[in-house]
Amino acid sequence: MPGRLGEEMYGWAVDLFPLNRSITGPGLRETLRYLQRIVPELMLHEVPSGTRVFDWTVPDEWRVNHARLIGPDGEVVVDFADNNLHLWGYSVPTQCRVSLDELQPHLHSLDYNSDAVPYRTSYFAPKWGFCLSHDHRLSLKPGEYTVDIDTVLEPGSMTYGELILPGDSEQEILLSSYCCHPSMANNELSGPIVTVALARWLQSLDRRRYTYRIVLAPETIGSLAYLSRNLDAMKRNTVGGYVLSCIGDDRSYSYLPTRWGNTPVDRVARHILDTTVGTYNVRPFRNRGSDERQYNSPGVNIPVAVLSRSIFGMYPEYHTSKDNLDLISPAGLQGGYDLVRNVVLAWENNAMYRRDMPGEPFLSKYGLYEEVSYLRNDMFFFIRDVAAFADGEHDLIALAEMNNLSIVECIDVIDKMLACKLIARV
């Protein structure tokens, strides 16, 4: 059953779902301002249109006044007001009359998902078009259609959000998600919603071992713009991180590793998935699709993996109107949050430990033997192994895995051993 947080996150999704987000424009800005009300310290930054970001250029800002397609009998057959997926993203303003044959290249539908409205964009080429279900498309009558697209493309800016939470160390963990898609719940909203909930939790901690860099930006062009402004600091301090995407449904968890596949980022995530989830899907890095492409790229080389449930491009509702509020759930969002929270806890607590006292400790003297008698037997063997292997060469993940435990299960015991001065953190 979801907790109160799961219900709260789902409420955020309900509020944000109707907004017409894109890589620029009022929907993106309004979404980030909503998330800023949850975490007021989230800083919003603007990148002007025309700004070069490595090999890319930030486009003009786009907004929609209205868009509709009117049939031969005067009936409105497609209307942006009914579903913001109906209009191709970044459609240029267009007023014309065309035959059905001339209209067809400007229509997009899916014959294999015939009752869903698909999502399509044309950010960097001046095009226009409508999306509709394939069933609806087949029902269009011959004749002349009126295209009425009232959009504005003009110099403006692209917005992104950033939050830096300082820790004891300047070494950073990156948590990144994107907020540039219109009304799609799992692909779009689950990532930034879970990220903001995690940011609020991280803020509540009395102490953080690592510094956390949290980025909410339009996919691809936003992460490129962010890197172009922060690359030197990130290459110096960021040990790695995770993109959170499609993390709010009730299906199996998925993992997409870093470009190298064997970094500490991968080890921590795989440990938590193995010990708390058990069965999950692993996608190779060649199936990358989100901002991990930019963070892992040569010239950046920051190891970033993807944590998700249904992974992008691999579930039937992806990039369609079926990715709606029925696809995500309070329990799904809570599960995604819990997974990433445990990953963060693993980073915060994983360390090498050393014990200098000769011989095994007398656990009863410290109140530990009585405690483990009430716990699963694995915990007794874990304490025994900590005493035996705390030589400064085995970290907490290794010690936990010796006993088929999650590092999260072992944190309280390690804290008590540290308090008793049975071990010391190296």
N, C-alpha and C positions, 0 to 999 in steps of 0.2 A: 504493500500500500504506500502511496506517496505521502510524504510529510507535508507540513505546512509550506515549506519552501517550494516543493513541486507545484502546489496549487498557485502560489504567488507567481512563479515563473510562467505558468500557463496563462495567468491573467495578463502578464506583460505581452505575451504573444497575441492574445485576443486584441489588445489595444493597438498593436503595431501592424497586424496583418493587413489592414486595408490600404496602408500607405504605398504610393507608387515610387518605390526606391529605384534608383539607377546609380551609375558611377558618379553623377553630379546631380545637383538640383534640389528642390525643396523636400522631396520625400526622404532623401538621404539625410539632409540636415535635420529634419524633424525627428527622424529615428534616433540620431545621435543625441539630440537634445533631450529626448525622452529617457534614454539610457543615462544621460548626465544627471537627470533628476534622481535616479537611483544611487548613483555614485557621483556626487557633486564635484569631486576632485578630478574627474575625467576632463581633460583639456581638449578643446576642439580647435583644429588648425585648418586653415584654408590654403590651397595651392592654386595660384591663378592659372586660368586657361592659357595655353601656349608655353607653359613651363616645360623645359626639357628634363626628363627623368631617365637618365641613361639613354637607351635607344628609342624611347617613347616620348610622346608629347601629350600633356594634359589637354583634353578636348574642350570645346566650348561647353558651357552649361546648357542643360536641356530641361525644359518643362513642358507640360501638356495642359492646354486649356480644354480642348475636347477633341474627340476623334470618332468618326462614325462612317459606316458604309451604308448607303441607301440604295435599295433595290429598284428594279424597273417600275414597280407599282407604287413607289414612294415610301415603302415600309423600311424602317431602319433594321438592317439585318445583322450588323455587328456594331457594338457600341462600347467604347472604352469605359463609359460610366458604369456598365454592368460588370466588367471584369478588366482590371488593368493589364492582364496578359493579352487582351485582344489586340493591342497595338504593339508592333515591333518596337523594341527599345531604340531610342534615338531616331525615330522616323522624322524626316524633314517635313516642314509644312507643305501641304499639297491640296490643291482644289482642282478637280478635273472630273470629266465624265469619260468612262471607258466601257467597252464591251466586256462580256464575261471572259472571252478568250484573252483579251488584253489584261484583264484583272488577274488571271490565274498566276502569273509569275510573282505577283505581290501578295499571294496568299500562302499560308503555311499551316499544314495540318499533319496528323500522324495516322497513317492507315492502320498501323498495328495497335494503336490505342485510340480507337475511333471516336470515343465519346469524351475525350479530354481536350482541353484547350492547351496547346503547347506554348512554350516561352521561346522567344527569338529576339535577338538584338542585332544592330548594325552600328556599333559605336564609332567606327573610324572610316566608314564609307557612306556617302550621302544617299540613303535609300529610304523607302517607305513601304509599309505593308501591314497586313492584319493577320492575326492568328485566330483560328477557329477550330472547332472539332471537325474531324473528317466527315462524320455523319452530316453535320450542318453544311459543310462545303459541297457535298454531293447533292444536297437539296437545292442549291442555288439555281435560279431560273435563268435561261438565256435572256439577253436584253442589255440595256445600258444602265450602268451603275454610277452613282455619284460618290466620289471620294471627297470627304470633308475632314481633313487633318489640320487642326489648329495647334501647332506646336511652336516653340521658340527655341532657337539655337543661337546663342550669342555669348561673347566673352563674359566669363564669370569666374567661378572657382570650384575646386573639388574639396570636400570636407573629409577629415579623418579625426579619430579620437585617440588619445594617448594618455596613459596613466603610468607613472613610475612610482613604485613603492619601495623605498630604500630598505636595505637589510644590513646585517652586520658586515657583510662582504659586498664589495663592488661587483662581484660575479653575478650575472643576471640569468634568470629564466624568463623566456619569452612565452607569452600566451597571446595568440593572435586569432582573430576571426574577421569575417567580412559582412558588410551590410549594404549590398548594392542590388539586390534582386527585388522585384515587386512581390505580389502576394503569393509567396510560397513559404510554408511554415517550417518544414524540416530542413530543407536545403538552405534557407535564408535565416530564419529567426532563431532557430535553436542554438546556433553557434554563438552569436553575440549575447543572447540571453544568459546562457550558462556562463560565458566569460564574465559578464558583469556580476552575476551572483558570486562567482569565485573571487572577483576583485573585492567585493564587499566583505567577504569572509577574510581574505588576506589582510584587509585594513583592520579587522577586529583583533588580530593576533597581537599579543603583547610584545612579541619579538619575532623577527624574521631572520633566518640565517642568510638567505639569498635576497638580492634585489630582484623585484619583478617588474618586467616591462610588458605592459598590456596595450595591444594595438587593435583598434577597430577601424577598418579602412575598406574602401571599395576593392573588390578582388582584382588582382593583377596590377592595374594602373595605380591603385592606392598603396599597395605594399611597395611597389617600385618607387613611388614618390616618397614614402616614408624612409626607405633605405637610402635614397639619394640625400636625404637630410641628416641621417643618423648613422651612416655606414661605419665611419671611423670609430665612434664610441661602441657600436655593437660588435665590431670585429675585435675590439679590445676587451670587452667585458662579457658578452653574451656566450654562455657555455652551450646553449641550445634551447629548444623549446618545442611547442606544439601548436598546430593549427586545430581549432575546434570547429567541426563541420558536421552537419546532418546528425546531431547527437541528441535528438529529442523524441524519437519514435520508440516503439516497444520491441524492436527486432534485435537480432544478435549484434554484438559489438564488432567493430572492425578496426584494423590497425594498418596504417601505411607508413613504412619505416623511413628513416632518413636516406639520403643518397648513398651513404656508406653502409648502413644497415647494422653496424656493430658499435655504435657510439654509446656513451653513457645515457644519452636521451633514449636510445632504443632499449638498453638494458633495464632502466627504471620502468619504462612503460610496459615492456614485456613481462617483467616481474609482477607488476600489479595486475595485469590482465590474466596472467597464468594463475595467480594465487587468489584473486577475488572474483574473476569472471569465469575462468575455466575454458570454455569453448568460445572461440571468436574467429573471425575471418582475418586473414593477412593478405594484403594486396601489395604486389611488388612496386618499387618506386617508379618503374616505367609506366604504371597506371596513375601517376600523379595527375592532379587536376586543379589544385587550389594554390594558395600562396606559398605552400612549401616549395613550389617550383622556383620562386624568387629567392627565398632564404637559403636554399641548398645550392644555388647556382654558382658556377665558377666565378671568382671575383668577389663573392660574398662568403660562401663556405661556412655558413652557420648551420649546424645540424638541427633540422626541424622535422618532426614527424606529424602525422595526422591521427587524431583520436576522434572516432565517430561511432555511430551505430550503423545504420545503412549508409554505405559510402557513396559519395557522389557518382552519378552516372550508372549505378549498379542496382537501382531499385525502380520498379515499374512506374511509380508516380513522379519520378525525378523530372524537373523542368516542365511540369504540367500543372493544370488546375487541380489535379488530384492530390498534389502536395499541399493539403489544406489543414485546417485546425483539427480535422478528424484523424490525421495521420500521426500527429504528435499527441502527447498526453502528459499530465502531471507526473505520472510514474516514470515515463520515458525521460523527461527532463531531469527528474530527481536522480535517476540512475546515471545519466550522463554527467551530472554535477558530481555525484559521489565518486565516479571513476576518476575524474580529473583531480578532485580534491585528494584522493588517495595517492595519485601520482605526485602531487605537490608535497604531501606529507612524507613520501619516500625521499624526495630530494632534500627536504628539510632535516631529515633524521639519519640519512645514510652517511656513515662515517667509519673510519678505522678506530678500533678500540684496543687498548693495551692494559694488561694486568701484570703488575710487578710482584705481587705477593707470592711467595713460594707455596706450592701445594694447593689443593682444592680449598675453596672457602667453606666455612661452616655456615651453611645457609640459614639454619634456624636462628643463629645469633642475630641475623639481620631481618628476621621475620619473613624471609623469602620462601623457606621450605614449607611452612604452614600454608602460605598463599598458593603455591603451585599445586598443593595436594587437592585444592578445590578446582583447579583448572585442568584443561586437557593435558594428557601425559606429555604431549609434544612440548609443552612449555617447560616442563622440568628438564627435558633433554636439551632444549634451547639454552636454558640458563647454564646447564653443565657444559655445553659446547662453547658458550661465551667464555666461561672460565678457562676452558682448555685452549681455545683458539684466539683469544684476545691478545694477539702478539703484534698488533700494528700492521698486519698484512692481510687481514680478513675484514671486509666491511660488513655492515649490518645486513645488507641483502644476502651476502654469502652465508652468514650465520643463520639467518632465517630459513634460507632454502635448504640448509642441511636437515631441517626438521619439517619440511613441507609447510612452512608458515609464511604468511605475508608479513613484510616488514611492518605494516600498520598494526598487526596484532602484537608486535614485540616492543612497540615504543614505550608503553607504560613500564614494562619490566626493565628495559634498558635505563629509563629515567631513575628507577629505584636503585638499580645497581650503581649508577653514577652518584646518586645521593648518598649511598653507603660507602662511597669511595672504593668499591670493589674493582672498578675499572675506571679508566680515564679516556676521554676522547683525544685521539691523536690530531 
